[in-house]
Each structure stands twice: as structure tokens, then as C-alpha cells.
Amino acid sequence: NKQITDQVGGQKKELDDQNAQLLKAQSDLASLRKQLEKQLAQQQAADAKLANNKTALDATIRSNGQALEDLANKIDSIVAQQGGSGRIPSKYSGQLHWPMGGLVTQEFGCTGVASEPRVGSCSHFHQGIDLAAPCYTPVYAAGAGVVVFAGYNPYDAPPRAWLVIIAHSTSLVTWYAHMTGKAPPGIYVGAQVASGQLVGTENTTGHSSGCHLHWAVRVNGQFLNPRLFL
């Protein structure tokens, strides 16, 4: 009888522990959701304020468009040079993974966000995916590759965005933008990185209205929807 009583008592304690863990997880999730909702509301308010300030809006559009294109062309040139010397492989055989968890606040493609530049037939076009999570959330490499850029975008009008750019092959490159302005250990130009390696933390550097990660995928000199490579 004592053995059965002890066994039942042990099972009850284990069940109580599991219930306590579940309640804590639910509480943490509710807290995180509340934090993200507040963050998104602040970002939407900042976007609305920006839309009403034509001078600031024009500057941001130029930054989001021309600065992005100028840096992209520079990186394309670097990748082509390093590929020719064998530093960067000609092909990437794996698939990419989400660099960070969180909420998708802006998809790739035509958008109603006024600060994005015109591309093709779209008055405003977003050339990546925005992910929002609590500030300083870790950001990881979407795949193995070579770091070809780590720093503030030199073509940006101040404030400049901090980003890391990884070449997975001579034709496939990923961008991680608006991160904290300091690279973690092992992240520097020329470094070999593994898939899932820490590349930085989410922040709001540059022309940004709230903590988020702008994740972009560039293939053969053109930004494409990152979802195509997951």
C-alpha cells in the first residue's frame, strides 16, 4: 500500500510541476504578446507621424531606396570578386531558415507603407520581410556562408542602419538590417559562419520606427521574396 501511495504521490507531484510550468509558459506568452502589441502600436504611430512630415518622409524614401541599391551594387561586386578567387562557393545546396522568431509586420512586395520606395508598378515596395520581437532578440544566420559586410550602411543618410550581409554562394546573399550597432564575436568581414550562428541582435538602427529585423534575400543581383527559399 505504501508503495502505491508513494507512486501516486510522485505522479501527483509530477503533474503539479507540469501544470505549474504550463501556467508559467502561458503567462510568459501573454506578457510577450502584450509587449509586441505595444511595440507595434508605437511603430504604427511613428509611421503615421512620418507620413505627415514630407521632408522626413522624402529622406526616408531616398534612404530605403537609393542607399539600399548603392550598397547592394557594392556587395554584388565584392561577392563576384571573392567568388572568382574561390572564397565563396558557386552554389548553395541547402535551404534557408528564419533568422529570428517574432511577428511578420511587413511582407515582401507592394506595400501601403509610405516610406518604402517605388519599384516597378508599385508606388511603394518592400524588398524584404520585417520581423518584430522584443528589442535585442538574437538574430541567427539563415544558412552557412561568408560575411561580406558588417557595419553601418555607408550610403545611408544619418541615422545609419547597422547590418550584416552573408554570401551563401556567388548568386545567393542574405541581409540582416537595423540590428544593434555591434557585431558579436566571430562576425567580421571574411568570417565563415555556420547556419544558425549568432550574427547580431534585433534593434532599430537607421531609418526605423521600432525594433525589428529587415531580412532580405538577393539572388543574382535582385531582391526576391525570402519565403521562396525556406
N, C-alpha and C positions, 0 to 999 in steps of 0.2 A: 504493500500500500504506500509506504514511504517513497519507494522508487517511482510509483505512478504519480504521487503528489509532487515530487521534485521535478519530474518530467513535465507535468502540466504547468508548474510554476515557471520552469525555464522557458517553455513555449509562450507563456503569457508575457514574460519579460521581453522576449524577442519581438513579439507582436507590438508591445507597448513602444519599444525602441523604434520599430519600423513606422508606427503611427506618428511618433514624435519627429522623425526625420521627414516624413511626408508633410506634416504641418509646417515645418521649417522651410521646406522647399517651396510650398505654396505661398508662404509669407514672403520669401525672397523673390519669387516670381512676381507677386503683386507689387512689391516695392520697386522692382526693376521696371515693370510696366508703367508705374506712376512716374518714375524718373524719366523714362523715354518720352512719355506723353508731354511732360513739362518741357523737355528739351526740344521736341518737335514744335510745340506751340511757340517757343521762343524763336526758333528758326523761321517759322512761318511769319511771325511778327516782323522779324528783321528783313525777310524777303519783301514783305509789303512796304516797309519803310524805304527800302532800296528802290523799289519800283516807282515810288513817288519823288525820288531825288534823281532828276535826269542826269546831272553831271556825274554823280557817283555810279549810276546805272551804266552810263556810256563807258566809264572807266572799267567797270567790272566786265562788261561785254567784251571790250578790247582785250582784257587780261585773259578771260576764259577762252577767247578765240585765237588771237594772234600769238599771245605768249605760249599757248599750248602748241600751236603749229610750229613756231620757231624752235622750241625745244624738241619737238617730235622730229623735225628735219635733222637737227643736230645729232640726236640719238640714232636715227636711221643711218647716218653717215658713220658714226662710231661703230655700230654693230656690223656694218658692211666691211669696214677695215679690219676689225678683230676676227670676223668670220674668215676672211681671206688668210689670216695668219694661223688659223686653227684653234684660236682661243674659245670660240663659240661654235657649237656643232651646227651642221647644216639642217638637221631635222630634230624635232622633238616628238618622241614616240608616246609620251604619257598623256594624261588628261589633266586639266587644271582643277583646283579646288577653291572653294570660297576662302578668301583670306581672313575673314572675320565674321563672327556671328552678328546678329542685330536685325533691325528693320530696314527694308529697302525703302528709301524715301524718294528716290528718283531712278527711274529705269533708263535704259539706253534708248535713244531715238528722239523723235519730235516731242517737245515738252511745252507746257504752259509757263514755265519758269522764265521770267523776262530777262534774267541776267545771262542766259545762255545765248551764244551767237547764232546767226543764220547759217545753215548748211543745206545746200540744195534747195528743195522746195519748202523746207521747214523754216519758219520765221525764227524759231528757237530750237536748238538741237543739243541734246546732252550726249557726249561721246564716251560715256562710261556708265557705271552703276554706282549710286550713292548708298552707303550702308551707315546707319546710325546706331550707336550703342553708347553706354556711359563713357565719358571722356577718359582717355588713357587705356581703353580696351586694347589688348595686344593685337597686332596685325602680323600675319604669317605669309610667307612666300607661297604663292598658289601652285608652284611647281619648282623643280630643280633648275638652276641656271647660273648665270654670271651677272653680278651687279655692274651695270654700265653707268649708273648715275645715283648719287646720294647727296642731297643738299637742297638749298633753296633754288627755285626756278630763276635763273639769272635774267630771263626775258620778262618776268612779271613786273608790273608796276607795284611798288610797295603798297600794302604788306605782301611779302612773297610767300608762296606756298612751299612747304618742305615736302619732298617726295623721294621715293626710291623707285628705280626702274630696273627691271631684271630681264635679261635676254635669255630665253629658253632655247632659242635657236636663231639662226640668221633671219628667219622670217616671222618669229613669234616673240613678242615682247609684252610684259605686263607692267602697269603703272600703279603706284600706291601713293595717293596725294592727300595733302592737308594734314600730314602727321606731325607729331611733336618734333621740334627742330633739333633733334639729336639722334644720331644713329646708335643702335645697340651694338655691343661687341660683335665683331665678325662681319659687320655690314660696312663695306667700303668699296670704292670702285675697283673692280678686278676680282673681288671675292667670289669664290664658288659657294653657292647656297643650296641647301637641301630643301626639298618640298616640305612645307610646314615649319621652316626655320623662322624665328622671330626677326622681322625686318623693321619694326617700329611700333609706335602706339598711336591710336586714333587721337586726333586733335582738331583744331580749327584754324590752322595757319593759312595765310593767304587770303584771297577774297572768298571768305566763307562766313556763313551766318550762324554756324553752330557746329559742335563736334560731329564729324562724320568722316568716313573714308570714301574718297573717289577712287574707284577701281576701274582701270581701263585695260583693254586688250588691243594691241596693234599688230596687224598681220600684213606683211609686205607693204608697209607704208600707209596703212589705212586702219582707222579705229573701227572695230567690229563689236557686236554685242557679246559681252563676256559669257552669257548663258550658252552660247553655241559651243563653248569649249569645256563645259563642266561635265 
